[in-house]
Amino acid sequence: MVRDGYIYGLSLLVVAFVLAWATHGWVWAILPVLLAAFFLWFFRDPERQIPGEPGLIVSPGDGLVTETASLQTPEGLRQRISIFLSVFDVHVNRSPMAGVLRSVRYQKGQYLNAMNPASADRNEQNVVTVRGDGYEVTFKQIAGLLARRIVFNLREGDRVERGQRVGLIKFGSRVDVVLPAAAELRVKVGQRVRGGASVLAVMPAQDAREML
C-alpha cells in the first residue's frame, strides 16, 4: 500500500474513535470509518508480473484505453495512447520501459475531466521522457477533475527499470504515452490495462538498432 493510504486511513480512524468517545456511541463514527476503509483500499499497491521480453512497452497505469492516435511533434511523427484512471483503479504509476530519465517536466494547469481530449494539453501534468535501447518514450501523468496532486519520485538522469514504480496521481486521472511511429500497438480503444503488466506496444528489433 502507498504510504498515503496509511496516513489518511489511520487519521480517519482516530477521528472515528474521538467521535465515538465524545458522543458515547458509534453512530457519528460510521462515516469516518467508511472513509478510512475507502482510502486504505484506494491507495492499494499490488505486485505485478513485469514481462521481460525485449522491445516491450508496458502501461504506466491501470485503466481504460480511451484513444490511440497519430500525432505530429517537433521530433516527427509519433503515436499516442490515452488511458483513463477512474477512482476505482490502482493509481500507482510505473515506468513503461527501462532506460534513463532524459527529462522530467511539471506544468501547472486546469482540472478538466480526464475524459476530455483537451485535458492532455491543458490540465496539470508531469511529463516524463525515458530513453533506452536507442529510442524514447514519453508518458504524462495528467490530473483529472478530482485529482489535485501528482506525485513523481525520481529526477532527471535517474535509471529506471520497466514496470518500476515511479509515482502516483491521486483520485481520477489520466496517463498518456507517446511512442515512436515504428512501435507496433498491442492495445485498442475500450481495452482495460494494468500498470507494469499490460503490453501497450512492441518496438521492432531492427528499428531499435537503426535509432542507435
C-alpha positions, 0 to 999 in steps of 0.5 A: 500500500502507498504510504498515503493510504496509511496516513489518511486511513489511520487519521480517519480512524482516530477521528472515528474513535474521538467521535465515538468517545465524545458522543458515547456511541458509534453512530457519528463514527460510521462515516469516518470509518467508511472513509478510512476503509475507502482510502486504505483500499484506494491507495492499494499497491499490488505486485505485478508480473513485469514481462521481460521480453525485449522491445516491450512497452508496458502501461504506466497505469491501470485503466481504460484505453480511451484513444490511440492516435497519430500525432505530429511533434517537433521530433516527427511523427509519433503515436499516442495512447490515452488511458483513463484512471477512474477512482476505482483503479490502482493509481500507482504509476510505473515506468513503461520501459527501462532506460534513463530519465532524459527529462522530467517536466511539471506544468501547472494547469486546469482540472478538466475531466480526464475524459476530455481530449483537451485535458492532455494539453491543458490540465496539470501534468508531469511529463516524463521522457525515458530513453533506452535501447536507442529510442524514447518514450514519453508518458504524462501523468495528467490530473483529472477533475478530482485529482489535485496532486501528482506525485513523481519520485525520481529526477532527471538522469535517474535509471529506471527499470520497466514496470518500476514504480515511479509515482502516483496521481491521486483520485481520477486521472489520466496517463498518456504515452507517446511512442515512436511511429515504428512501435507496433500497438498491442492495445485498442480503444475500450481495452482495460490495462494494468500498470507494469503488466499490460503490453501497450506496444512492441518496438521492432528489433531492427528499428531499435538498432537503426535509432542507435 
